[in-house]
Amino acid sequence: MSQVLTENELSLQHLQAELSRIDILIRRQLRLWQLAGQDPADAFRGLHISDDEAAALTAFPLGGNWGQTVALPPDEAESFAHAEAEAEQQIQAVTQNAHQQNHLTRLQHLTHAFNLDRFELDTLLICLAPALDLRYERLYAYLQDDATRKRPGVNLVLSLLCATPADRLRKQLRFSDEAVLFKYQFLERDSEPGAFKPPLLRQALIPDPAIVDWLLGKYRPPADLGQAASLLWSQPQQDDQVLAADKLDDLERLLGANHAPLLAFYGADRVRQEAAALALAARMGCPLLKVDLAETSKAKAQLPPLRALRLALRDAHLTVAVPYLSGWDTLLDDGNLPPELFSELCAYPDLIIAAGEKLWLPGGIERERSVLPVEFSPPPYHRRQILWRRFLNDSLPDADAALASLAGQFILTGGQIRDAVASARDIAARRGDELQPRDLFAAARDHSSRRLSKLARKIVPRYTWGDIVLPVEQVEVLREIVAMVRGRPKVLEEWGVGKKLASSAAVALLFAGPPGTGKTMAAEVIANDLQLDLYKIDLASVVSKYIGETEKNLEKIFDEAQSSNAILFFDEADAIFGKRSEVKDARDRYANIEVSYLLQRMESYDGVTILATNLRANLDEAFTRRIQFIIDIPFPDEAYRLQIWETLFPSSVPHAPDLDLPLMAQQFKLAGGNIRNIIVAAAYLAANDGDVVTMDHLFHSARRELQKMGRLVGKIPGARPNSRK
């Protein structure tokens, strides 16, 4: 009865048995060298060639060697044959034992996976020996007539494994770059130092250290892949199961209907891509071998894509893992995969998962296997709600409304939602308090894309509904806007309005009014209520005199904004939205194109866009028809000016008891922005005087504000004679 051994024990036994057989080949070659008259004690060996040696060399056939000039004595030949037979029996016993225990040794797996023949396997074993036992270094140096050559060269391998000169010549092709042992980097040819590359026969053969480790029972990625590769053995964690839940059944259906397809994952949700791949591999009973192809291209050596792909597929074979190739976009050339890379994919017999951001379908090359695209865009509204709840794990049981707002207002990937929940817990922990909905909103903003900051100025919303002073109707419209933004998921997705009546979730607003009347404040109030980031873009700086540059600038802004979950506030909109003139020249035609392009991007942006203009009359009717809300912000009359003064003047600022704000509202016909400037300037004057804010400070600051506006300033009614000049 065979001894019950683990798979690792059987693999090591098989390796030892195979190396014992290689030992016999080496001993026989040593004996043949001795019979041929090669004297290891010769002090000048390798340094001097005698006349007799030269004559003997000329008698060799092409491809011959010293060992083929003599024959073993019959008794020695029989002894070596008997030893070989015993070694083969030992190998057979180990492999049969493995078969009975439903195991496959690592050498067996390697042979089957890469279709190695006996010559290729023996070549690998000969090269492997010095990595396991240093005595082979001295033996190989002796057989190669050079004490410095401690690794087997191509010539030595051929001498050990080829019986005839003709066989040697045929087998030299097994050492080409496309031969399996070198194609998949099981072996590398190590040339001797020097200016010239030595001929093939003198090149040393070195096994990949990662292959040595794998044969001994430990997997580690090859040095060329390094940190870009990782083998994920563990079952998916709870978070991964949550992230992949909505995709897993579809993926299994695809696998059931297609034999060994190439699944092409694409979309922005890279975390969910990996979670789905890990969950799918776990259901198949396999580990996942993740290789980041983007990282391999960044390495100092800049690993060629074909080599990186071959190493990834080699290791997937060795570990019986599902290869997960992230960073797939880096392999594409103008959207297409080079033919040699696709051929490599087609040669792989099992499932492959390629993951990138862009949709990829092979074109211009012959299809030899199914390529099935699977989209991983940010999950829809209802799925985002589920993810928020699952990751919170009942931490906020009474926050249904807040979670609905989070899911509706922040189009985040599954990974971003998971990370936002973790960050929100950190925010609460730093505060020393329980988790609050506001922590989730802050974390959601933090985990939205920040790249827009390079193209626009972020405004931190300071104002709330109690700060803004506008006619009742305008305030009602602002509140309707907030309600519309919050209600988009329910109306567009749950009620199905988006399928028939609304092409996108875009909300386009226009704020029109004189400078300083509160357009920016209104935008801040909306952003504050919705708890969204607000970015301000000066359209005057975006518009370019060069044809086509304006569209490029706008494209960058909207592309980055798409993942920012932010409100875009375009100031000075009349810089681009003037009345579109009749086309009289090329500049007129391209000006109209710029306007059309901006309208198109606004309508496709799944967020809130606010345009601010000082002159509504400059906007034509065709444009205003495509705006959902237009709010005319009037210049404040005296009553509204007084309300603005009272709202803006901070209660914490020390002031004289006779401060007459009604007088200021009556005497100075100014917008809210100017009033704010006067209050701030007066506070600085009072601080400098070491005094409280007085009417003198307000009058002086008002005079300076009017001068700044270019308005003539005469005697200010109500100002005392000793007021500042």
PECORWO-V636858 format. One record per residue. RES is the residue in three letters. PHI is phi in whole degrees, 0 to 359 (NA if undefined). BURIAL is 1 if it has 16 or more other C-alpha atoms within 10 Angstrom, else 0. D_CENTER is the distance of its C-alpha to the mean C-alpha in Angstrom with 1 decimal. Layout:
BEGIN
{{RES;PHI;BURIAL;D_CENTER} {RES;PHI;BURIAL;D_CENTER}}
END
This chain:
BEGIN
{{MET;NA;0;53.9} {SER;289;0;50.6} {GLN;289;0;49.1} {VAL;280;0;46.1} {LEU;233;0;43.2} {THR;286;0;39.5} {GLU;299;1;37.1} {ASN;293;1;36.2} {GLU;296;0;40.0} {LEU;295;1;40.6} {SER;296;1;37.9} {LEU;291;1;39.3} {GLN;298;1;42.8} {HIS;297;1;41.8} {LEU;298;1;40.3} {GLN;297;0;43.5} {ALA;295;1;45.7} {GLU;293;1;44.0} {LEU;292;1;44.2} {SER;296;1;47.9} {ARG;293;1;48.4} {ILE;296;1;46.8} {ASP;304;1;49.2} {ILE;296;1;52.1} {LEU;298;1;50.9} {ILE;293;1;50.7} {ARG;298;0;54.1} {ARG;296;1;55.6} {GLN;295;1;54.2} {LEU;300;1;55.6} {ARG;295;0;59.0} {LEU;297;1;59.1} {TRP;297;1;58.4} {GLN;296;0;61.2} {LEU;293;1;63.6} {ALA;280;1;62.7} {GLY;92;0;64.0} {GLN;279;1;60.9} {ASP;262;0;62.1} {PRO;292;0;59.4} {ALA;273;0;62.0} {ASP;296;0;62.6} {ALA;294;0;62.0} {PHE;257;0;61.2} {ARG;297;0;59.0} {GLY;86;0;56.1} {LEU;251;0;58.0} {HIS;221;0;61.1} {ILE;246;0;61.8} {SER;281;0;65.4} {ASP;297;0;67.5} {ASP;295;0;67.6} {GLU;293;0;63.8} {ALA;297;0;63.4} {ALA;296;0;66.0} {ALA;294;0;64.2} {LEU;296;0;60.9} {THR;291;0;62.5} {ALA;275;0;63.7} {PHE;292;0;60.1} {PRO;288;0;58.9} {LEU;302;0;55.6} {GLY;88;0;52.9} {GLY;279;1;55.5} {ASN;207;1;55.5} {TRP;302;1;57.9} {GLY;293;1;57.3} {GLN;264;1;58.5} {THR;270;1;61.8} {VAL;226;0;63.3} {ALA;238;0;63.4} {LEU;291;0;63.3} {PRO;303;0;66.7} {PRO;307;0;67.1} {ASP;293;0;67.0} {GLU;289;0;63.8} {ALA;299;0;62.2} {GLU;294;0;63.1} {SER;296;0;61.8} {PHE;295;1;58.4} {ALA;297;0;58.3} {HIS;295;0;59.2} {ALA;297;0;56.5} {GLU;297;1;53.9} {ALA;297;0;55.2} {GLU;296;0;54.8} {ALA;297;1;51.3} {GLU;296;1;50.4} {GLN;296;0;52.1} {GLN;296;1;50.1} {ILE;298;1;46.8} {GLN;296;0;48.1} {ALA;296;0;49.1} {VAL;295;1;45.6} {THR;292;1;43.8} {GLN;293;0;46.4} {ASN;299;1;45.9} {ALA;298;1;42.2} {HIS;298;0;42.8} {GLN;296;0;45.3} {GLN;262;1;42.8} {ASN;58;0;40.1} {HIS;245;1;38.0} {LEU;233;1;36.7} {THR;293;1;36.7} {ARG;297;1;33.8} {LEU;295;1;35.9} {GLN;296;1;36.8} {HIS;299;1;33.2} {LEU;300;1;32.3} {THR;296;0;35.3} {HIS;288;0;34.7} {ALA;296;0;30.9} {PHE;248;0;31.4} {ASN;54;0;35.0} {LEU;282;0;36.5} {ASP;266;0;40.2} {ARG;299;0;42.6} {PHE;297;0;42.5} {GLU;293;1;38.7} {LEU;295;1;38.8} {ASP;295;1;41.7} {THR;301;1;40.0} {LEU;297;1;37.0} {LEU;294;1;39.5} {ILE;300;1;41.6} {CYS;285;1;38.6} {LEU;286;1;37.4} {ALA;307;1;40.8} {PRO;296;1;40.7} {ALA;285;1;37.4} {LEU;251;0;39.4} {ASP;208;0;42.9} {LEU;291;0;43.8} {ARG;297;0;47.3} {TYR;293;1;45.8} {GLU;299;1;45.0} {ARG;291;1;48.8} {LEU;296;1;49.6} {TYR;291;1;47.3} {ALA;298;1;48.6} {TYR;296;1;52.1} {LEU;293;1;51.4} {GLN;260;1;49.8} {ASP;59;0;52.7} {ASP;200;0;50.4} {ALA;295;0;49.9} {THR;272;0;46.6} {ARG;264;1;45.0} {LYS;268;1;43.8} {ARG;253;1;41.2} {PRO;293;1;42.4} {GLY;266;1;42.5} {VAL;302;1;42.4} {ASN;298;1;46.2} {LEU;294;1;46.7} {VAL;300;1;44.6} {LEU;297;1;46.6} {SER;295;1;49.8} {LEU;286;1;49.0} {LEU;251;1;47.9} {CYS;251;1;49.9} {ALA;276;0;53.6} {THR;229;0;54.7} {PRO;302;1;54.0} {ALA;297;0;53.0} {ASP;295;0;50.4} {ARG;302;1;49.0} {LEU;296;0;48.5} {ARG;295;0;46.8} {LYS;283;0;44.4} {GLN;299;0;43.2} {LEU;294;0;40.9} {ARG;287;1;39.0} {PHE;248;1;37.6} {SER;281;0;35.9} {ASP;299;0;32.2} {GLU;267;0;31.8} {ALA;292;0;33.8} {VAL;303;1;31.9} {LEU;293;1;32.2} {PHE;259;1;30.7} {LYS;301;1;28.3} {TYR;257;1;26.4} {GLN;61;1;27.2} {PHE;294;1;29.6} {LEU;233;1;31.8} {GLU;233;1;31.6} {ARG;272;1;34.5} {ASP;254;0;35.4} {SER;285;1;37.6} {GLU;289;0;40.3} {PRO;300;0;40.0} {GLY;146;0;41.6} {ALA;283;0;41.5} {PHE;248;0;42.0} {LYS;284;0;40.0} {PRO;290;0;42.5} {PRO;297;0;43.4} {LEU;308;0;41.5} {LEU;297;0;44.3} {ARG;268;1;44.0} {GLN;283;1;40.2} {ALA;283;1;39.3} {LEU;246;1;37.0} {ILE;236;1;34.5} {PRO;285;1;32.5} {ASP;297;1;28.8} {PRO;305;1;29.1} {ALA;294;1;26.3} {ILE;290;1;28.7} {VAL;301;1;31.6} {ASP;299;0;29.8} {TRP;297;1;28.9} {LEU;295;1;32.5} {LEU;272;1;33.7} {GLY;110;0;31.6} {LYS;232;0;28.5} {TYR;267;1;25.1} {ARG;216;1;22.8} {PRO;297;1;20.1} {PRO;296;1;21.7} {ALA;301;0;21.6} {ASP;295;1;19.9} {LEU;272;1;16.7} {GLY;54;0;17.3} {GLN;289;0;14.6} {ALA;285;1;12.0} {ALA;242;1;14.1} {SER;207;1;15.3} {LEU;258;1;17.9} {LEU;260;1;17.8} {TRP;273;0;21.4} {SER;292;0;21.9} {GLN;292;1;22.4} {PRO;301;1;19.9} {GLN;288;0;20.6} {GLN;301;0;22.1} {ASP;300;1;18.9} {ASP;297;1;17.2} {GLN;296;1;20.3} {VAL;296;1;20.4} {LEU;295;1;16.8} {ALA;265;1;17.6} {ALA;304;0;21.3} {ASP;279;0;21.3} {LYS;248;1;19.6} {LEU;296;1;21.2} {ASP;297;0;24.6} {ASP;297;0;23.4} {LEU;294;1;21.5} {GLU;295;0;24.6} {ARG;296;0;26.7} {LEU;298;1;24.8} {LEU;293;1;25.2} {GLY;291;0;28.9} {ALA;267;0;29.5} {ASN;224;0;27.9} {HIS;277;0;28.4} {ALA;45;1;25.3} {PRO;282;1;23.1} {LEU;257;1;19.7} {LEU;274;1;17.5} {ALA;257;1;15.0} {PHE;286;1;12.5} {TYR;213;1;11.2} {GLY;130;1;10.4} {ALA;280;1;8.5} {ASP;273;1;9.1} {ARG;291;1;6.4} {VAL;295;1;8.8} {ARG;290;1;11.7} {GLN;301;1;10.6} {GLU;294;1;10.7} {ALA;298;1;13.8} {ALA;294;1;15.4} {ALA;296;1;15.0} {LEU;294;1;16.5} {ALA;294;1;19.2} {LEU;295;1;20.1} {ALA;298;1;20.5} {ALA;297;1;22.5} {ARG;294;0;24.8} {MET;277;0;25.3} {GLY;77;0;26.3} {CYS;236;1;23.7} {PRO;285;1;21.1} {LEU;245;1;17.5} {LEU;262;1;16.4} {LYS;266;1;12.6} {VAL;232;1;11.8} {ASP;272;1;8.6} {LEU;292;1;10.1} {ALA;295;1;8.0} {GLU;290;1;9.6} {THR;295;1;12.9} {SER;282;1;13.2} {LYS;271;0;13.0} {ALA;302;0;15.7} {LYS;303;0;19.2} {ALA;281;0;20.6} {GLN;47;0;17.9} {LEU;305;1;18.2} {PRO;302;0;19.3} {PRO;305;1;17.1} {LEU;296;1;20.2} {ARG;292;1;20.8} {ALA;298;1;17.3} {LEU;295;1;17.6} {ARG;296;1;21.1} {LEU;296;1;20.5} {ALA;298;1;17.8} {LEU;289;1;20.4} {ARG;301;1;23.2} {ASP;289;1;21.9} {ALA;296;1;21.1} {HIS;301;1;24.8} {LEU;298;1;26.0} {THR;266;1;24.5} {VAL;51;1;25.1} {ALA;250;1;21.5} {VAL;277;1;19.3} {PRO;286;1;16.8} {TYR;243;1;13.2} {LEU;259;1;11.4} {SER;276;1;7.6} {GLY;67;1;6.3} {TRP;300;1;9.6} {ASP;303;1;9.8} {THR;292;1;10.6} {LEU;273;1;13.7} {LEU;278;0;15.1} {ASP;245;0;18.0} {ASP;56;0;18.8} {GLY;85;0;17.3} {ASN;246;1;19.2} {LEU;269;1;18.7} {PRO;306;1;21.3} {PRO;304;0;24.2} {GLU;294;0;24.3} {LEU;287;1;20.8} {PHE;294;1;21.8} {SER;299;1;25.1} {GLU;295;0;23.4} {LEU;296;1;21.6} {CYS;293;1;25.0} {ALA;284;0;26.7} {TYR;280;1;24.7} {PRO;275;0;26.9} {ASP;241;1;24.7} {LEU;301;1;21.7} {ILE;232;1;18.4} {ILE;242;1;15.1} {ALA;253;1;12.6} {ALA;230;1;9.4} {GLY;207;1;7.7} {GLU;269;1;8.0} {LYS;261;1;11.6} {LEU;295;0;14.6} {TRP;232;1;15.9} {LEU;227;0;19.5} {PRO;297;0;21.4} {GLY;222;0;24.1} {GLY;77;0;26.9} {ILE;223;0;27.0} {GLU;288;0;29.0} {ARG;281;0;27.4} {GLU;243;0;28.2} {ARG;203;1;26.1} {SER;289;0;24.8} {VAL;242;1;21.3} {LEU;245;1;20.6} {PRO;286;1;17.8} {VAL;227;1;16.7} {GLU;275;1;15.2} {PHE;231;1;13.0} {SER;281;1;13.6} {PRO;307;1;14.5} {PRO;297;1;17.6} {PRO;292;0;21.0} {TYR;307;1;23.4} {HIS;297;0;25.3} {ARG;288;0;22.3} {ARG;297;1;20.9} {GLN;301;1;24.4} {ILE;299;0;24.3} {LEU;295;1;21.1} {TRP;302;1;22.5} {ARG;294;1;25.7} {ARG;297;1;24.3} {PHE;287;1;22.2} {LEU;287;1;25.2} {ASN;54;0;27.5} {ASP;66;0;30.6} {SER;291;0;30.1} {LEU;233;0;31.3} {PRO;295;0;33.7} {ASP;252;0;35.3} {ALA;245;0;32.4} {ASP;301;0;32.2} {ALA;295;0;32.5} {ALA;295;1;29.9} {LEU;292;1;27.3} {ALA;296;1;28.2} {SER;293;1;27.7} {LEU;301;1;24.3} {ALA;294;1;23.2} {GLY;279;1;24.8} {GLN;268;1;23.9} {PHE;241;1;20.2} {ILE;274;1;18.0} {LEU;252;1;15.2} {THR;285;1;12.8} {GLY;301;1;14.2} {GLY;295;1;11.9} {GLN;294;1;12.9} {ILE;296;1;16.5} {ARG;302;1;16.5} {ASP;291;1;15.4} {ALA;295;1;17.9} {VAL;298;1;20.7} {ALA;298;0;20.2} {SER;294;1;20.3} {ALA;297;1;23.3} {ARG;297;1;25.1} {ASP;295;0;24.6} {ILE;300;1;26.1} {ALA;295;1;29.0} {ALA;295;0;29.5} {ARG;296;0;29.8} {ARG;280;0;32.3} {GLY;72;0;34.1} {ASP;221;0;34.3} {GLU;289;0;33.3} {LEU;298;1;30.1} {GLN;239;1;30.8} {PRO;305;1;29.2} {ARG;297;0;28.8} {ASP;295;1;26.5} {LEU;293;1;24.2} {PHE;295;1;24.4} {ALA;297;1;23.7} {ALA;293;1;20.6} {ALA;297;1;19.4} {ARG;295;1;19.8} {ASP;297;1;18.1} {HIS;267;1;14.9} {SER;283;1;15.0} {SER;298;1;13.3} {ARG;255;1;15.4} {ARG;292;0;14.8} {LEU;295;1;18.1} {SER;299;0;20.0} {LYS;284;0;20.0} {LEU;245;1;21.8} {ALA;216;1;24.0} {ARG;262;0;26.0} {LYS;281;1;25.3} {ILE;251;0;28.5} {VAL;276;0;29.1} {PRO;297;1;31.3} {ARG;252;0;34.7} {TYR;263;1;37.0} {THR;239;0;37.9} {TRP;300;1;40.3} {GLY;287;0;43.2} {ASP;267;1;42.6} {ILE;271;1;42.6} {VAL;243;1;46.1} {LEU;216;1;46.3} {PRO;304;0;48.7} {VAL;304;0;48.4} {GLU;297;0;47.2} {GLN;295;1;44.3} {VAL;296;1;43.2} {GLU;298;0;43.5} {VAL;295;0;41.2} {LEU;299;1;38.6} {ARG;292;0;38.8} {GLU;295;0;38.5} {ILE;298;1;35.3} {VAL;300;0;33.8} {ALA;296;0;35.1} {MET;294;0;33.6} {VAL;297;1;30.1} {ARG;293;1;30.5} {GLY;270;1;32.1} {ARG;304;1;29.6} {PRO;301;1;27.9} {LYS;295;1;31.4} {VAL;288;0;33.0} {LEU;282;1;30.3} {GLU;261;1;28.8} {GLU;290;0;31.4} {TRP;272;0;34.4} {GLY;78;0;33.0} {VAL;295;0;34.0} {GLY;296;1;30.6} {LYS;286;0;31.4} {LYS;240;0;34.7} {LEU;247;0;35.4} {ALA;233;0;32.2} {SER;283;0;29.6} {SER;206;1;26.9} {ALA;268;1;26.6} {ALA;296;1;27.2} {VAL;235;1;29.8} {ALA;252;1;31.5} {LEU;237;1;34.1} {LEU;230;1;36.6} {PHE;252;1;38.4} {ALA;239;1;41.5} {GLY;170;1;44.0} {PRO;298;1;45.6} {PRO;302;1;43.7} {GLY;81;1;43.5} {THR;275;1;44.3} {GLY;117;1;41.2} {LYS;293;1;38.5} {THR;293;1;35.8} {MET;298;1;37.3} {ALA;298;1;37.1} {ALA;295;1;33.4} {GLU;294;1;33.0} {VAL;299;1;35.1} {ILE;297;1;32.9} {ALA;297;1;29.7} {ASN;294;1;31.4} {ASP;296;0;32.7} {LEU;280;1;29.4} {GLN;57;1;27.6} {LEU;247;1;25.0} {ASP;290;1;23.9} {LEU;235;1;26.0} {TYR;240;1;25.2} {LYS;255;1;28.1} {ILE;239;1;28.0} {ASP;275;1;31.2} {LEU;297;1;31.7} {ALA;297;0;34.4} {SER;275;0;31.8} {VAL;276;1;29.5} {VAL;292;1;32.4} {SER;240;0;33.0} {LYS;284;0;36.2} {TYR;273;0;34.4} {ILE;299;0;34.0} {GLY;92;0;30.5} {GLU;288;0;29.0} {THR;299;1;29.4} {GLU;298;1;27.3} {LYS;297;0;24.5} {ASN;297;1;24.6} {LEU;294;1;24.6} {GLU;299;0;21.7} {LYS;300;0;19.5} {ILE;297;1;20.8} {PHE;289;1;20.4} {ASP;297;0;16.9} {GLU;287;1;15.7} {ALA;290;1;18.1} {GLN;302;1;16.8} {SER;252;1;14.3} {SER;267;1;16.7} {ASN;54;1;19.3} {ALA;240;1;21.9} {ILE;271;1;25.3} {LEU;261;1;25.8} {PHE;245;1;29.2} {PHE;268;1;30.5} {ASP;269;1;33.7} {GLU;55;1;36.4} {ALA;295;1;35.6} {ASP;292;1;38.9} {ALA;296;0;37.5} {ILE;237;1;35.9} {PHE;259;1;37.7} {GLY;296;1;41.2} {LYS;304;0;43.6} {ARG;289;1;42.5} {SER;280;0;45.4} {GLU;296;0;47.0} {VAL;284;0;45.4} {LYS;251;0;47.7} {ASP;209;0;45.5} {ALA;297;0;42.0} {ARG;296;0;40.9} {ASP;299;0;42.0} {ARG;297;0;40.2} {TYR;286;1;36.8} {ALA;297;1;37.4} {ASN;294;1;37.7} {ILE;296;1;34.5} {GLU;299;1;32.7} {VAL;297;1;34.1} {SER;298;0;33.2} {TYR;295;1;29.6} {LEU;297;1;29.2} {LEU;300;1;30.9} {GLN;297;0;28.7} {ARG;290;1;25.5} {MET;297;1;27.1} {GLU;288;1;28.0} {SER;263;1;24.5} {TYR;276;1;22.9} {ASP;278;1;22.6} {GLY;203;1;23.9} {VAL;258;1;27.0} {THR;240;1;28.2} {ILE;242;1;31.3} {LEU;250;1;33.5} {ALA;243;1;36.2} {THR;220;1;39.3} {ASN;274;1;42.7} {LEU;229;0;44.5} {ARG;297;1;43.9} {ALA;298;0;46.5} {ASN;282;1;44.2} {LEU;259;1;41.9} {ASP;278;0;43.2} {GLU;294;0;43.8} {ALA;297;0;41.3} {PHE;286;0;38.5} {THR;296;0;39.9} {ARG;295;0;40.1} {ARG;265;0;36.3} {ILE;259;1;36.0} {GLN;282;0;36.2} {PHE;226;1;37.9} {ILE;239;1;40.0} {ILE;244;1;41.4} {ASP;273;1;44.3} {ILE;260;1;44.5} {PRO;283;0;48.2} {PHE;290;1;49.7} {PRO;290;1;51.1} {ASP;279;0;54.8} {GLU;299;1;56.8} {ALA;297;0;56.1} {TYR;289;1;52.4} {ARG;296;1;52.6} {LEU;298;1;54.4} {GLN;298;1;51.8} {ILE;294;1;49.1} {TRP;303;1;51.1} {GLU;290;0;51.6} {THR;285;0;47.9} {LEU;281;1;46.5} {PHE;288;0;49.0} {PRO;292;0;47.6} {SER;293;0;50.1} {SER;279;0;49.2} {VAL;278;0;50.6} {PRO;294;0;54.2} {HIS;213;0;56.5} {ALA;292;0;60.2} {PRO;294;0;62.0} {ASP;265;0;63.3} {LEU;299;0;59.9} {ASP;251;0;60.6} {LEU;291;1;57.4} {PRO;302;0;59.4} {LEU;296;0;61.1} {MET;298;1;57.8} {ALA;294;1;56.6} {GLN;285;0;60.0} {GLN;277;0;60.3} {PHE;242;1;56.8} {LYS;275;0;55.3} {LEU;234;1;51.7} {ALA;278;1;48.4} {GLY;301;1;46.2} {GLY;296;1;44.1} {ASN;290;1;47.3} {ILE;298;1;48.7} {ARG;301;1;45.7} {ASN;298;0;46.2} {ILE;295;1;49.9} {ILE;298;1;49.3} {VAL;296;0;46.7} {ALA;297;1;49.1} {ALA;296;1;52.1} {ALA;297;1;50.4} {TYR;294;0;49.7} {LEU;298;1;53.4} {ALA;294;1;54.6} {ALA;297;0;52.6} {ASN;292;0;53.9} {ASP;279;0;57.5} {GLY;68;0;57.0} {ASP;229;0;58.1} {VAL;274;1;57.0} {VAL;288;1;55.8} {THR;242;1;59.0} {MET;297;1;60.0} {ASP;301;1;60.6} {HIS;297;1;57.0} {LEU;293;1;55.9} {PHE;297;1;58.5} {HIS;297;1;57.5} {SER;294;1;53.8} {ALA;295;1;54.6} {ARG;300;1;56.7} {ARG;296;1;53.8} {GLU;293;1;51.4} {LEU;294;1;53.9} {GLN;298;0;54.5} {LYS;298;0;50.7} {MET;279;0;50.8} {GLY;82;0;53.7} {ARG;261;0;56.3} {LEU;293;0;59.8} {VAL;240;0;60.7} {GLY;260;0;64.3} {LYS;287;0;66.0} {ILE;270;0;63.8} {PRO;302;0;65.9} {GLY;96;0;66.1} {ALA;283;0;65.1} {ARG;285;0;67.6} {PRO;302;0;69.4} {ASN;272;0;67.9} {SER;294;0;64.4} {ARG;305;0;62.1} {LYS;270;0;62.6}}
END
